Amino acid sequence: PGAESYAAVDPLWGGFYVGFHGGYGFGEATSAFFGSTKVEPKGALAGGQLGDNWQTQGRWVLGFVVDGTWLDQVKDTPVEGLTTKYAYMGTVRGKVGMLLTDHILLSGTAGLAFAKHSATIDCRDCGIEYNKNGFGWVGGGGVEVAFNRNWSVFAEYLYTDFGRDSIVDMIPYQTTLHQVRGGVNFRFAP
């Protein structure tokens, strides 16, 4: 009976999908260069994603997702004349999920991330603009609800760590980002 009940699970979750997301992001960048300066950029975010899922005969769903996100995270630092901004971010992640019911999927995710970080130093007799793509790791989790084989909505949290970097090779800092997202996916399934 157990095997029959697993086999009877309607495979709602398998297949290629695309979608969009929106939400809110906040981060933390710390540097000892100006006396342990701490910056917390925050703001709205929006983007899109595509991925693919494989549903087992049991309650497990495996997959991957690639996404790109526009970030409006800007912050004036405690140091006069120094402004930081995160313009965009992307991730490539694997996902492992467990079905709570046929239509509700709880999942965890981890992978690689990249983001564009810029800084402007505006001071007397100087003006420095810095732009750099940072790479790091990302992890998180979320829940997704399927209405049918094609449409689903989701909510998720992602934590990203870009490690140590530097502004114009002289101002070291450590950066982490947090994102709370909600979105819609369309699955190409019959």
Salt bridges, closest charged atoms under 4 A:
GLU28 OE1 - LYS38 NZ 3.47
GLU40 OE2 - LYS38 NZ 3.63
ASP67 OD2 - ARG93 NH2 2.78
ASP67 OD2 - ARG181 NH1 2.81
ASP102 OD1 - ARG59 NH1 2.78
GLU144 OE2 - ARG187 NH2 3.70
GLU156 OE1 - ARG93 NH1 3.90
GLU156 OE2 - ARG181 NH1 3.35
ASP165 OD1 - LYS132 NZ 2.89
